[in-house]
């Protein structure tokens, strides 16, 4: 049986404690050099070699199971234990020794959300503040199978998407879009979120199975991409943010959209019939619809202060009820695909296919980081969520709007018109949350 005298735990935060404690550490043993078998040495404990364990890891969330062990090691070093040593490296070290340049670090920082940069480059574990409205533990990341839209090159050849997920008979599917326009703006990404809904006794079990972001696309291109995803995903409803550029995207959706690359024409969309849509908004959107025989699928959201507060609370309520599940992180998904023998993830000739396979999982991590960074403030008697300076909340907006619409569907599913959010009721009555 194989044993080890030196064990290296690379990226330890990704290795479950159960694997380390029950599989890896029991294999770590003291080396037995030949001279220790001689009688004059075998009884001298000072000559016996201690096994060595080397742990290499990036920082991660404090709520994760790696953190208690990390704190234990830190306390041992602080108490003078000579057998425990540590080296802590952040981006300032790489700048000092010329491994990275300042310009390079500025660029890389712009590509990351503040929490990811803090952990990955600052080597600082993250724990949400006392004002955080959403805690990391609320986000259940168990979904390994993400839905992926077909790529143009595949559509033009086989027209078969091997990453499609067949729709079940009782399943509903929702696409939600938070619209943005200006390229490069800090808080200005268009986010498309897809969710699968399955009925249960507690409400619609909601699986966030795909997230995609776009920066700086015009309204026509955004409408085209929305229709591509909505059609292929077999969507039942399209939740659309009408604020700012959102109304322009709605106008583009209301006409026939031509896909010149794929040679497809998509029918116009328009507002759906719903008791949850104000009559004035409904008739205004109907008047703006230019296309004939438009598909009635759009649920519009024009956010106000009270509505934003209700959306925030509904999101937390359904998270607490474990009605929402999310994709596993990109490292876990990559390992899963490799073990499953996925040929695309092993393809070294196409650099874009790896990003295609993992981008929704990375977007999910960014979504969760946005959520746990949001802090609760009271403004004019209303709850408001504020993001840190330089941070985004567009993924949160797209996902929370989707969730809000699902919460309306929950009422019909449960056949209880008096179903309400207890937290929200207490808030309206002047209580605290």
N, C-alpha and C positions, 0 to 999 in steps of 0.2 A: 504494500500500500504506500502511495506517495505521501511524503511529509515535506514540510518546508522549514528552513531555519530563518529565512527572511521573507516576510509577506509584504507586498506593496498593494495598498488599496487605492487604486487610481479613481478619481472622481467619486470619493467615498459617499457623498450625499445621495448618489443615485443607487447605492447598494442597500437593500433593506436590512434592518438590524437583525432580523431573523436569519438571514443568509450568513451574515458575518458571525453571529454568535453560535449558530448550530452547525455551520459547514466550514467556514474559512478558518476561524480561530482554533478550533480543535486540531487542525492539521499543523499548527505552528509548534515546533518542538526544539529543544536544545540540541545543538550540533555535538556529536560524539567523536572527537578526534581520537586516533588510535592510542595516543599516549595516556588518555584518561582511563583506558582499560587496565593500565598497570596499577598494581596494588598501592604503590607509593603515592600515586596521584588521585586515584579514584575517590578517596575519602576527603579530599580538600575542596570544599564548596567554592572557595574563592577562585579556583581555576575553571570552574564550570561556566561555559558560555551561555549567556542569556539570549533567547530568541529575540528577533527584532521585527517590529511592525512599523512600516512607513505608511503614513496616511497623506494623500495628496487630494485636495478638493478645493473647489471654488466655494465662496460663501453662498448661503441660500436663506430661505425663510426660517425664522426662529420657531415657527410652529411645526417644522418638519422634524422627523425623528433623529436626524443627525445632530441637532443642536444641543440636547442635554449632554451627549458624550463630549462635544467640543467644549462646553462649559466645564465639564469635569477635568479635562486635560489642562485648561487654562488655570483652574484653581490649583492643580497639582504643581504646575510650574511656578505659580505665585507663592506657593508654600515651600519652594526650594527642592522639589523632587528632582534629583539629578538624572533620573532615568527617563524623564519626559522632556523633550525639547521641541521648539517650534520655530518656524520661519514664516513670516507674514509678508506677502508681496502685493503691492497695489500698483496702479498705473504710474505713480510718481517715481517708483523705483525704475520702471522701464524707461521713463523719460530721462532720469539721471544718467543711466548707463547707455543711452543712445539706442535702445532696442526699438523704441517707437519715437516718432517725432511729435511735437506739440500740435502741428497742423493735422497730423493723422489722428491724434486723440480727439481733437475738436470735431473732426468729421465723424468718427465712430460714436462719439457721444450724441450727436444729432440723430443718429440712426437708432438709438435705443431710448426706451422710456426711462425716467429717472430711477425707478426701483431696480431695473435690470442693470443699469450702469453702476449703481451703488454696490450691488452684490458682485457683479462680474469683474469690474475694474477697480472699485474702491475697496473690495475685500471686506465689506461690512454686511453682516447678516441683517435681514430686514424683519422687523416686527411692526405691525400696524400700530398707529398711535391710538390714544384713548378716544380721540374724536372720530376715528374711522367708522363710517356707517356700515361697511361690509367687512367682515373678518375673513381671512383666508380659509378657515375651516368650513365656511358655508359652501365653498365651491367643490362639488363632487366631480372629480376628473377620472371617470372610469370608462369612457367611450374610446375604444381602440379603432373602430372602423369609421373613418370620416368619409363623407360623401365628397366626391371630386368631380367637377365639371369636365367635359371632354375638351381636349386641346384641339386647336384648329387643324394641326397636321394629321391628327387621328381622325377627325371628322371627315376630312377630305379624302382619306384613304379607305378606312374600314367602316366609318360611321358607327363603330361599336365602342362604347365606353365600358371598359372592364371594371372601373371603379364606381359604377352606378350601383345604387341600392334599390332593389325592387320595392315598390310601394305596397304596403299591406292593405287589406280590404277596409279596415276601420281606421286607418291612419290618415291624419291631416298633415299638410305641409305648408309652412309659412316662410316667406322671404321678407326680411325687414331691411330698409335702407335709410341710413342717415346720410344726407346729401351735403357735399361741399364742392367748392369751385376753384379756389385760388391755389395754384401750385406752390408748394413750399411753405404754406402757412402753417404755423405751429399747431393749431387746433383745427385743421381743415382737410381731413381725409374723408372721402366717401367710403362708407363701410356697408357691405352687403353681408347679411347674416341669414343662414338657413337653419331651420329647425324641423325635426320630425316630432309629431304629436301622437301619442298613443293613449287611449282612454283608460282610466282607472277609477276606483271608488273614491279617491282623494282629489281627482282632477286630471287634467291632461298632463301625462308624463312628457316632459319637453326635453328633447335631446338636441343640443346645439351641435350640429354635425358639420358645419362649414362656415368659415368667415373669410372674406376677401376685402382688401383695401385698395383704393385708387386715389391718386393725388393729381389734381390739375386737369382732369378730363372735361371736355365740354359736355353740354347737356345731351346732345345727340348721341355721343359715344357712351355716355352713362346709361341712357335709355336702352341702347342696343345691348349693353352688357347685362342690364337687369333682365331684359326679355330673354336673352340667351339662358341665363341661370334659371329664371322662373319657369321657362318652358321645359328645360331638360330635367329640372328638379321635380317637375309635376306639381308645381305650387297650387295651393287652393286659395291663398290670400296673399296680398302684397301690402305690407305695412310701410307707409311712406311719410317721411318727415317733410312737411310742406314749408317749413321756415326758410327764409332767404332764397337760395337757389333751388330749393325743393319744388316750388311751384313751377319753375321753368322745366325741370325734369318731368313733372307731371304732364305739362303741355306736350313734351316730346313723346311721352308714352301714349298720348291720346291719338296719335296718328300711326299709320302703317309704318313700320320700321324695316328698312332693307339692310340685310347683311350681305354686302357685296362679296366678302371673302368666302362665305359658306354657301352663297346662292340661295338664301332663305329670306322670306318675307314674313314678319311677325304682325299679327293683328293688333289693332289699337286696344289700349286698356282704358278703363274709366272707373269712377268711384262705385263702390258696392252699395247695396241697400242694407242699412243697419239702423236699428233704433239708437245705437250709440253715436251716430253721426248727426250733428246739428243740421236741421233742415236748410238753414241759410248756406252752410258750407256745402251741403250736398248739391243744391241747385246751382250754386256758383260753379262747382266743378263739372257738373253736367253741361252747363253752358259753355265751358271751355273745351269740352270734348269735340274734336273736329271729325274724327273717324266714324264711319258707319259700323254698326254691329260690333261695337266695342265690348270687350270682355269686362264684366263688372266684378272686379277683384281687388280694387285699391281701398285700403282702410287708411284715411288720412289722419295725421296727427299734427295739430298746430299747438305747440306747447305753450302753456301759460305757467305762471308761478304755482297756482294751486294744482294744476295737472302734473307738473314736474314733481311736486311733492308726493302726489298720489302714485305716480309711476315709480319713484324711488322706494316707497314703502311696499308697494306690491312686489317689487323685485326681491326685496329682503324677505318678505313673507313667504314667497314661493321657494326661495332658497332654503329657508328654515324648514319648510315642509318636505324638502328633498324632492321637489317636483322637477327640478332642473338638473341635468347632467351635462358634463362638458368633455371635450376631447382630452386625452392624455397629452403630456408634453412631447415636444418633438424628439427628444432623446429616447424616450420610452417607445414612441411610435417607430423610430428608425430601427431600434433593436428588434421590435416585434416583426417588422417587415423582413429584416435579414433572416431571422429565425424561421419565418414562414417561406423563405426561398423566393421572395419577390425579385423578379429579374430586373425590374426598372430601378430599384434602389441600388442594385449592384452594377448598373450600367455606368461605366466611367467615361463613355464617349459623349454622353449628353449631359452637360453640366446643369441644364435647366430642369431635368426630370426630378432630381432630388428636391429642389425647391418646390416644385409642383406637388410632390407627395407630402411634404412636411409643412407647407406654408400655413394651412388652416390650424395646425397644432401650435405653431409659433404665434399666430394671431390670437389663439385662445389664451396663451400665456400673457400676451400684451393686454387682452381684455381684462383678465383677472387682476393684473397689476394696476390697470386704470381704476378698477372698482375699489380695491383695498386702499388706494391712495386718496380716495375721495373723503373729505371731511365734512361733517355736519355742522351747519351754522343755522341760526334762526334769523330771518330777515323779514321785517314787517309782519311778524306773526306766522310766517310760513317757513317750512323746512327747505333748506337749499343745500345742495352738495357742491363743494368747491374743490377743484383739482389744484395740485401744487403748481407753482410758477414754472412755466415751460413744459408742463405735462399736457396730455390729451385726455379727452373723455368721449371721443366719437364712437369707439367700439362699445363703451358702456351705453351710450345713447341708443345705438342701433339695437343692441340686445335687450335693453330695458323696455324700449318701445314694443318690441316683439313680445316680451313677457307680459306687458300690460294688456295687449290684445288677447293673449291666451287667457289671462285672468278673467276677461269678459266671457270667453268661451267656457271657462270653468263653471260659471253660474248656470249656463244652459245645460251643460253636461250633468251636473249634480241635481238639476231640477229643483234648485232652491233659490228663489229670487231674493231671499233675504241674506244670502251668504255675503259676508263682508270681512274686511281686514280688521281684526281686533285692535292692532296697534294704531291703525288709521282712525278708527272710531274714537279711541282714547285721545288721539291728537286733536281731532275736530272738537271734542268736548273740553279741550283746554288742558288735558293731562300731558304727561311726558312719555316719551318712547324709550 
